[in-house]
Amino acid sequence: MSAFSALRSSKLVSWKPVQTLSHSFFYQLSTLWFRRKFNSFKRTLGYTYTKLFEFDVFVQTGRLQQTLAGCVERSGVALHSGNVSTVRLCPARAGRGRFFDFCSNDFPASVDFAEVSPLCTTLCKGGFRIRTVEHLLSALEATGVDNCRIELHNLDAQSQGHEAEIPIFDGSAREWVAAVEEVGLKVAADLYGNSVEKMAPHVNEPVYVSRNDSFVAAFPADGVQITYGINFPQAPAIGCQWFSTAPLDNLAYSMQIALSRTFCIYEEVEQMRNAGLIRGGSLENAIVCSASKGWLNPPLHFSDEPCRHKILDLIGDLSLFAQFGNQGLPVAHIVAYKACKFGSFLPNIRYSHLSI
């Protein structure tokens, strides 16, 4: 019996999926590390769970909502389209949240507008699409930019007018963290000039969402912590990796997560390009691993850089749950396994019965 099967069958735990996903939650998780990790979770949580659970509470963070102290602009090549675009980050009032301004259309950075798309997270509204938003939103969520107007402009004459894509830079979130640091933060004010306290979703009992062999689970915790696992048996240089953040804050994100770059398997590049993807990809904006030769453009920033980058992506996806300038990341210990395409089923999950 797998660790997850054992945990789920325990009489001490009542499991309930977020919304109504039809996929069963039984995984053959064979690594001894993972089994030990989950046994550790059960020992250290110290709770007896006797009722059904869901994300159901917003709690006070003791902090005020923030925004940028000024505007800052970055331009670059997009990963999938290969087009050049410019992003201008501007202050926004408290309660407005993060939103995109593209072709005179406002796109709230919300799960309500998330669309299924391959290898990136896409927002769609009124026939307009913005692709590969996860790195930018990850940086804004982690650095505390709660309210922000994100102006987006296509600079490539051949680009489609109804679509835009966020620049990839070196494949990490470093450029976005640097942009925030360049202008700094200030307390955001609402229409009446008042500050607003920042709230955060809080997990009181275990919750999970799954699809095929991917899952994301959340356990009660005093702060935000993320444990992530990946497995790429076709590329031994990557293989099975795990990384767990300490309680996640701005410093931990900047030092441990933001520098990690996107990656791909060399033998899959041609297939992806034939599918119209990674047209802007290069050795300058991704780390590339060959199944037979290992890493083609070392050195890595971290030995487990691919796993850390998946945490970066996950933070960007979870930021889409932010509402009205509040925190998107739940106060919880989030455990994810092979959730590479978590953004593809974001439209299927919500926080339920939120209360403030």
Secondary structure, DSSP 8 states (H G I E B T S, - for coil): --HHHHHHH-TT----BSS---S--------HHHHHHHHHHHHHH-----S-----EEEEEEEE-EEESS-EEEEEEBTTT--EEEEEEEE--TT--EEEEETTEEEE-SGGGEE--TTS-EEEETTEEEE--HHHHHHHHHHT--BEEEEEEE--TTS-TTEEE-B-TTSSSHHHHHHHHHH-EEE-B-TTS-B-EEEEEE-SS-EEEEETTEEEEEE--SS-EEEEEEEETT-TTTEEEEEE-SS--HHHIIIIITT---EEEGGGHHHHHHTT--TT--TTSSEEEETTTEESS---SSTTHHHHHHHHHHHHHHGGG--TT---S-BSEEEEES-TTGGGGGGG----S---
